[in-house]
Amino acid sequence: MKLHTLFFYLFLLVLCITIPVSVYAEGVAVDTLHTDSAKVKQLDEVSITAKNALKVSSTPLQELSQYRLKELNSLQVSDAVKHFSGVVVKDYGGIGGLKTVSVRSLGAAHTAVAIDGIAMGNAQNGQIDIGKFSLDNVGVISLANGQNDDIFQPARQVSAASVLNIKTVFPKFSSGIVTGKVAVKGGSFGLINPSANIAVKLHEKLALTCSGEYLFANGRYPYILEYGNAGDSTSKELRQNTDVENIRAEMALYGRDSVQNGNFKAYFFQSKRGLPGATIFYNTANFSSQRITDRDFFAQGHFERQLIPQVTIQLNAKYQYSFTHYLDPVYLGSLGKEENFYHQQEGYLNAGVLYNVLHCLSFSFNTDGIISALNADLQDFAKPVRYQWLTSVSGKYVNSWLVASATALFTLVDEKVQSGNASKGYFRVNPFVSATFKPFNKINLRFRVFYKNIFRLPTFNDLYYGRVGNINLKPESTNQYNIGVTYQAYLADFLPKVMLSCDVYHNSVKDKIVAYPTKNIYTWTMLNYGKVSINGLDFSGEVAVKPHSKVMILLGASYTYNRALNVTDPNSSDYKHQIPYTPRISGSGRASLQTPWVDISYSLVWSGHRYAVNQNYAENRVEGFFDHSISASHDFIIKRHLLGINLECLNITNKNYAVVRYFPMPGRSWRATVYWKF
């Protein structure tokens, strides 16, 4: 069977699984359609109940709800993720710039990015550009280190060192059969961003949502170019080739009743953007003219059913297609330009069963099949196809003072190519254990610990890219250790919420995949050469203060200390130096004042200095920064509908800084949003 035929059948299976389930689900209550259909009916979490339910997790789990996201002056998912502790977002500047997330210095390829519980794939380079994801219809963003306590999650999520899950807004109907939101954002650097989100109640058991948005920005923001080690002289410049034009369209269908639920989602995204080059001293007129066009499409479905009170099954399926067109019109080659086309396809299937043996004990079994393929117009390109079979077996025990879970992940990988030799297949088993316990009955103080051994596969670029790829690469392995403490409480009406958490961790990476010179400095290849030792501390806290019945003050902060050292070769000049683009200290803060008249929010992201390359010398240092933003908003109720206005000022101190060396970030800018909910 040809590969494209197999992908077509997988896509049909998505439709067959999800649409009939949604159509024939019976007795759904209208008000239950807003609940997260990615959640399964499983062993209940034990939590302390006062005025608010408090979440219990045996691994570090951070969440930002739709209401918190509104306070963070964020346009894209990448803006919000910067407020999680332990996270470094590598940002090349501007709205259209590439943005990848690394958690606890393990690298972007170790972080899985999931949409409504089903992971995205990128076998070409292993990194998901989270700058592509808008916050327009996002309900919750969560980040789990290791993995979360849901033992019924697909095996693919278990196979990652951390999981960033983006949950879209689910429909809720207070009255009528149609609800939705239309909005338009505008701001500095030519930003215009209209969007619409509509939900329709098709039947008592069926709801349909459609959303879309258009985003354009010319991206031409001013910056200061400093010359000399201490900025002896400066010049005012204008960033070039930073325009972006995005289109996003989504459709989702939800069905639910007391014993089963299903959903189907189709997603399309297109982006046309410039790739700004590094700033060049004394020659800023020769800016980059490289262009990149991306088109992404996926269709995914989820179905779960409770067969008997003790047994629940689930099925997940996904088809994903990605197209990339890269153009450098002034490349100095025989053709006078460089132009490449890349096509990725992926088919994914998951089946799982959850068995609640007792009220306090449950087991799950999940098995996933993944087929990934890459094609390109490069000469003698390998055209690789990867086959993965992942199986996880998990158990979980819960009582009033203890939550403990364990997982064994079995991975089988095989690859085929149409040109040249393929990487050899292999089989691996990886364990995970976690526990959290509460030593005092009346105080919600919990201690937690987890250990996870996991790996990340070499990407197709690592294995097959030109003369640099190495088909003998082994997976990059990691060991994760974590000890932490959490405290959550409702102390009084004046202090309705206090949440504190602190985690100390150690990660070790071996067989790290690095580019390394072979015969001479002009001939490089990929090798399992690197070793990294990572020690760190993550702290986060949130406090709610209610001085008046109509006034609420929310305060939040995060802090990370991260010592990530290269321990590859004791004889090298960079032995025990901090790895590139990993600040030793970083953090974030937020504060909001909610009143009947106006809501005011403040957010801060800060970072200590980093180094652009392996050697931690002064000439390689990238200075730290503080980025402050503030916003004011108010909602007007007009005949049961809501008109909202939000005004933002970003980087209010007009700080001139760079996250990646020679790629300056925007200075002070303004943004305004007007939206109508009905």
N, C-alpha and C positions, 0 to 999 in steps of 0.2 A: 504494500500500500504506500502511495506517495505521501510525503510529509504534509503537503497542503491539503490533501484529502483527509488525512487524519485530523488536522486542525479543524476542518469543516465539521466533521462528525462530533468532535468535542464541543464545538459551539452549539450544535443542534442539541446535544445532551443538556447543556445549560438551560436551553429553552424548555426542553421536555421535563426537566426536574422542577423548575420554578413556576412557570406559568400555570400548569394545571393545579399545583398546590395552592397558589394564590386564589384561583378562580373557585375551587371547590371547598376551600376552608369554610367551616360553618360556624355560625353563632358569634362572630367577632363583635366585641363591644366597640362602639365608635371611639370612646375615650381611651381604649387600650392601643389604638394604632400609633400613638406617639411613643410607645415604649420601644426600647432597643431590641429589635428582632434578631440581632446577632447574639443576644444572650440566650442561654439555654436554661431549661428548668433542671436544676441540679441541687446538690447538697447545699443547704442554706449556710451562709456565712454567720458566724457568731459575732455580734457587735454589741457595744454598750448603747443603751437607749436612754436618752434624756429628752431634751427638747428636739434634738437632731440625731439621726442615725449616724454612727461613726464607722468609717471604713477600716477594715482590718486587712493587712497584707503582710505576708512573710518575706517579701522581697521589696526593695524600694520601688514604689509606684507613685508617679506624679501625674496630676490631671489638671487641665484647664477647661472649665465649662464655657458655654456660650456667653454667659454673663461676664466671666473673668476675661475672656478674649476681648470683649468690647472695651475693657478698661486698659488694655495693654498697648493701644495705639499701633495695632498690627494690621497689615494689609494682606500678607501671605502667611502660610503655615510656618515658613522659616523665621518670620519675625517673632512669632509666639514661642517657638521652641527655644529661642535664646534665653528665655526666663526659667528654664528647667536647670536644676543644679547638675553638674557633671557633664554638661553638653558644650561642645564647641561647634559652632556653625561656621564653616569656611565660606566666606562671602566675598565675591569678586566685585561687588559694588553695583548700585543701580537696581531697578525693579527687575530687569530681565537677566541679571547676572546669575551664573551658576551658584547654587547653594546646596551644600551637602552637610550632613550631620554626623559627628563622631561622638560617641558616648564613652566616657572614661578612657579616652585616648586609644581605643581599640581600632579606630578607623571607620570610615563610612560604610565599607563593605560588610562590616560586622553588625550593622543595624538594619533590621527588617522594617519596611514601611508598609503598613496595611491600611486598606480602605474598607471600613465596615467589617473588619475581622478577617479579610482575605488579602494576603500579601501581594505586593507588586513584585515584578521580576525585572532584572536587567543583567543577563548573563554576559553582556559585552564588557562592561567595566565594573559591575557589582555595586554601583552607586545610584541611588535615586535622587534626582534633583527635586528637593522639596520646595524650591521656589516656584514650581509649576502649579502648586496647589493653593487655591484661593480659600479665604476664610468665609466667603459669602454664605455658604450653606453648611458650615461645620458646626456640629453640636458640642462635641467633646474631643479634645486631644489628650492622649495619655502616653506616658513613656514608662515602660517596665524594664528594669535592669534584670538580667538573667532571664526570667519569664514571670508572668503573673500567676496567681493562685488558681486560675481557671484551668483545671486539668482536662477540660473538654475542648480545648483549642486545637486547631489543626497542627499536624506535626511540623509543618513548614515554619510556623512561628517558634516552635520549640527549638528549631535548628539554628536560631540566631542568638547572638550574645545579648541583644536588647531589641525591644520591639516598640516602634512608634506607631500607634494606632489612631487613625483619623476617622471619627464617626460623624456621618452626615446627619442633618436634622431630620427627624421622623415626623410625619404629619400628626397634627392634633387639631381636632375640630371642636370648638366650643359651641358653635351654632352654625347652621347652614351646611352646605355641601362643598363650598369652595373657601379656601383660605390661602394667604400668601403674603409676599412682600416684594415690593419693587424699590430699587434704590439707585442712586447715582452718586459717585464720588468724583471729585475734581481736586486738583492741587498743583503744586509746583512741578516744574520740568515737563509741562504739557500733559499731565495726567488727566485722563478721562476714563471712567470705569462705571458704566451702567450695568445693572444686573436685575434679574427677576427670578422669583421662586414661587411656584404655584402648586397647590395640592388640591386634589379633587376626590371627594368621597364617591366612588363609583357604586358602592353597595355597602351594606352594613358590615360586610366582611372583607372589603377590598378598597384600597386607596392607591391613587396614582399621584406622583410628584414629577414635575418638570422644572428644571432650572437652567439658567444660562447667563453668561456675562461676556462682555467685551471690554478689553483693557488696552489702552494706548498711552504711551509716554515717549516723548522725544529724548528724555534722559540727559539732556545737556545741562549738567550742573557744574557750577564753578568750584575750583579747588585751588589750593596753594601748593606749588611745587617748590620744595626746599632744596637748596644746593649746599653741599658741604656736610660734614659730620654733625655739626651743631646748628645747621640751618643758617649759615652765615649770610646767605642771600636768598631771596624768594622771588617767585613770579606768580601772578594770577593767571590761571589757565581755565579753559572750558573743556569738560570731558566730551569726547567725541565717540561716535559709533556706538552709542548706548541706547538707541531707540528699541522699542519692543511693541509688538502688536499680538495680543492673545485673544483667542476665542475658546470658550468652554461651553459644552452642552451636556446635560445629564437627564436621564429618565429613570425612574424607579417605581416598582410595583410591589405593594405589600399586602399580604393576607395573613390572618391570625385567628386562632380560636383557642379554646382551653387546653387542647392537647397537641396542637401543631401550629407551626408558622412557617412562612416562606417569603422570600423576596427576590426580586430580579432587578439588576442595575445595569444600564448601558451608559458609557462615558466616552466623550470625544473632546480632545484638546488639540489646538493648533497654535503654534508660536512661531513668529518670524522676528528675528532680533539680530542686532549687531553684537559682535564680540569685541568689546573694548580691549585694546592692548595695554601693556605695561607702559607707564609714563617714561619718557625718554628725556634725559637732561639735554637742554640747549637745542632740542630738535622736536618740539612738540607738534610741529606742523605735519610730520610724518606719522599720522595716527593709523591705527588698524582699520582695515576695510573688510575684515572677515565677516561673513554672514552665516547664520545657521537657521534652518527651518526644521521644526519638529512637529510630527503628527502622532498622537497617541490615541488608541482606541482600546477599550476593554468592555467585555460583557461578563457579568458574574452572577451566580445564583446561589442561594442558601435555602436549605430545607431542613427542618427538624420535626420530630414527632415523638411523643411519649407513648410507647407501646403499652406499657403497664406502669404503675406508679414507681417501680424500681428501675425501669429501663427506658432510656431515651436514645434515639439514633439521630444522626445528622449527615447531610450530604452537602458538599460545596463544589462548585465548578467555576472555571474561569478560562476565557480566551483573551489574550492580550497581543496587540500588534503595535509596533513602534517603528516609525520612519524618521531618519535623520538625513538632512542634506547639508553638507558643509562646503563653503565656497570661500577661497582666498583669491580674489581677482588680480592681485599684483604679485603672486608668488614667482620667485625668480627661478623658473625652470624652463624646460624646452617648450612647454605649452603656454607659458606666460601666465598661468593660473594653476591652482590646485582645487580640484572638485571631487568630492566623494559622496556616495549614497550608501546608506546602511539600512537594512531591513531586519527587524527582530520579530519573532513570533514565539508565543508560549502557550501551551495548553496545560491545564491544571485540574486535577480531580482529587477530592478528599471524601473519605467515608469514616464515620466514627460511631462508637457506642459508649454510653455512660451507664454504669450499673451501680446503684445505691444499695450496697449490701445491708447496711444498717443506717440509722439516722445520723450516725457520726462517721461512717466509713463509706468511701466510694472508690470505684476504679473506672478507668477509661482506656479505650483502645482507639487510636486514630492512624489511618494509613493514607499517604498522599503519593500520587504519581505526577511527575512534572516532565514535560518535554520542551526543551528550549532550543531554538535555532537562530543562527545569524548568517546573513548573506550581505555581501558588499561587492562593489564594482572594482575592487583592487585586483591587480594582476596576481594570478596563482593563489587567490584567497582560499583558505581551507574549507569554508562553508561548514562550520562545525554544527553538530546536533548533539545535545546532552540529554541523557535519560537519567532521571533520579527517582528512586523509590525510598520514601521516608516513612518509618513506622515508629510511633511512640506508645509506650505502655506506662500509665501513670496511676498512682494511688494517692488518696488524701484522707486525713483524719482530722476531725474537728470536734472540740468540746468547748466548755466555757472558758478555759484558760490556755488552750493549745490549738494551733493550726499547723499541721505538718504535711508535707507532700514530697513525693519522689517520682522521678521520670527516668526511663531508659529510652534513648533514641537510637534507632537502627537505620543506617544510611547505606544505600547501594547506589553507585554511580557508574555509568558507562557512557562512552562518547564515540561518535562516528564522524568522519570527515570525507569530503569528496575529493580533496587534493592533499597529498602529503600523508604524514603519519598522525594518528590520533593519540591523545593522552590515554594512558592506561586507566582502566577502571579500578575501583577499590570498594571495600566494605569496612564500615566503622560502627562502633557502639560508644555512645556518650552518655554519662550519667548527670543527673541533677537532683539535689536534695535541698529542702528549705524547711524552716520552722520559725514560728513566732509564739512566744508564751507570755502570759500575764501573771506576774507573781502576786499581785495584790487584788483582792476582790473589789474594793471600793475605789480604786484609783486606776484609770485607764492608761497605765504605763506598760508598754510592751517592749520586749527584746526580740530581735530577729537575727537569723543567720541563714546564709545560703552558700552552696558551692555548686559550680557548674563547669563542666568540661565540654568545650564545643570547638568548632572550627569554621573556617570560611573557605569555599572552593576557589581555586584559581579561576580568574575570569577568562573569557575567550581572548581578550587582549593580552593577558599574561601568557597564554599558551601559544597563540597563533599569530600575533601581530608581527608581520614582516620578518626580518632577520633577528628581531629582539626576543620574540616569544620562545618559550622553553616547554616542550611537551612533557618533560620529566618532573615538573613541579609537583610537590606534595601540598595538601591543604595547609593553611595557616592556622595553627592550633592555639587555643587560649585556655587558661585556667582562671576562674573567677572566684574570689573569696570575699565575703561581706559579713560584717557584724554591725548591727545598728540598734537604735532605741527610738521609740515613738511615744508621744504623749498627746492625747486628745481629750478635750473636756468642754463641757458646758458649765461655766462657773457661776453665772448669775445673769439676770436680765440685762444688766449693764455690760457684761462680758460674755456674750452668748457663744463665742467660739474661740478656742485656743488649740492650735495644732503645731506641734514641733516634731522634727525628726532629725536624726544625726546618724550617718553611716560611715564606717571606716572600711576601706576595701583594699585588696591587693589583686592585681591582674598580672599574669605572666604570659608572654607571647613567644612562641618558638616557631621555627620554620617560617619566619616572616618573609614575605615575598618582596624583594627589593631589586631594583635595576643595578647591575654591577658590571664594571668593565672586565673584559676577558683578555684579548690579545693586547689591546692598547686602549687609550681613552676614547677612541672613535668607534670601537666595537663593543657594544654592550649586550647583555642578555639578562633575563629574569632568573633569579636564583632564590632558593630557600636559605637565605644567609642570615637574616636578621633575628635578633632576640631583644625583647623589650621587657623591662620590669617597671610596673606601675603601682604606686602607692598613693592613696588619696583619702580625702574626707569630703563628704557632702553634707551640708546643713540646709534645711529649709524650715520656714516658720510662717504661720498666718494667724492673725488676731483680728477679731471683729469687736468693735466697741460701739455700744448703743447709748449715747448720752441722753437721747430724747426719743419718744415713741415714733417720730417721723424722721429721725436722723440716724444714719449708720456710717461708721468709719471702718474701712477695711485696710489692714496693713499686711504686707507680705514681703519676704526677703529670701534669697538663697545665696549660698557661699560655697565655693569649691576650692579645695587645695589639691593640686595634682602634680605629683612628681613622677614623670614618665621618662625613664632613662634608657638610652641605648646601651645594652650590655653585650653586644655582639662579639667584639674583639678587644681584649685588654690591651693590645698593642697599638690600637688605632688612636688617631688624634681626637676622635669624638666619643671615646669610651666614657660612659656615665655622664654624657651630656643630655640635656632635655631634647626630646624629639621635636622636629620642626612644627611650628604653628600650634604649640600646646602651651598655653599660659600656665604658669605655676599657680596663680591665684586668679579667680574670676567670680562674678556674682551678678545678681540682679535685685531690684527692689520695686515695689509698687505700693501705691496708696490711693485710696479713693474716698471721696466724701459724697454720700447720697442724701439728697434732701428733696422735698416736694418741688422745689423751684429749679434746681440745677444739680447735675452730677458733675463733679470735677475729679479727674484722674491724673495721676503722675506715675511715670514708669522710668526705670533706670536700668541700663545694661552697662557693665564695666568689665574691663579685662586688664590684667597685668601685662608686662612685656612678654614677647615671644621671640623666637629666632626663626629666620627664613630658611636656614639650612641646618645640617647636622651639627656643625661646629658652633659652639656657644661663645663666639667672639663678639666684641663690641660692634664691629662693622656689619655683622649679620643680624643685629638686633632690630626688632620691630616694636616701637613704643606702645605702651598701653593707652587706654582711652576710657572716658566716661561719656555715655550718650544719654542725655536727659530728654524726655518728651512729656508733654502735658496736653490734656484735652478737656473740653467742656461739652455737655450734651443735655438735652431736655426732650421729653416726650409729651406731645399734646394729644389728648383724647378728644376725638371729633366723631360724634355719632357712632360710638362703639368701635371706631377705627382708631389707628394710632399714627400720628405724624411725628417723626423723630428728626432731630437736627444734631449733628456732632461736628465740632470744630477741633482741629488738632494742630499742634506745633511740634515738629520733630527736630531732634538735635538742637534744642533751644539755645545752647551755648555756641552754636556754629563751630563745633570742634572739627578740626582738620585731622582726620586719622585714616588708617588703612587696616583692614583685617588681614589681607594678603599684601605683601610688600609690593609697592609700585602700582597698586590698584586702589586709588583713593575712594573713600565713601562719600556720599552726599553730605553737604553741610546743612544749615538750617533750611527747613522747608515747611510748607503749609498744606493742609488737606481738609476738605469739608465734605460731609456726607449728609444727604437728605434721603429719608426712606419713609415708605407708607406701608403699614401692615393692615390687612383687612381679613 
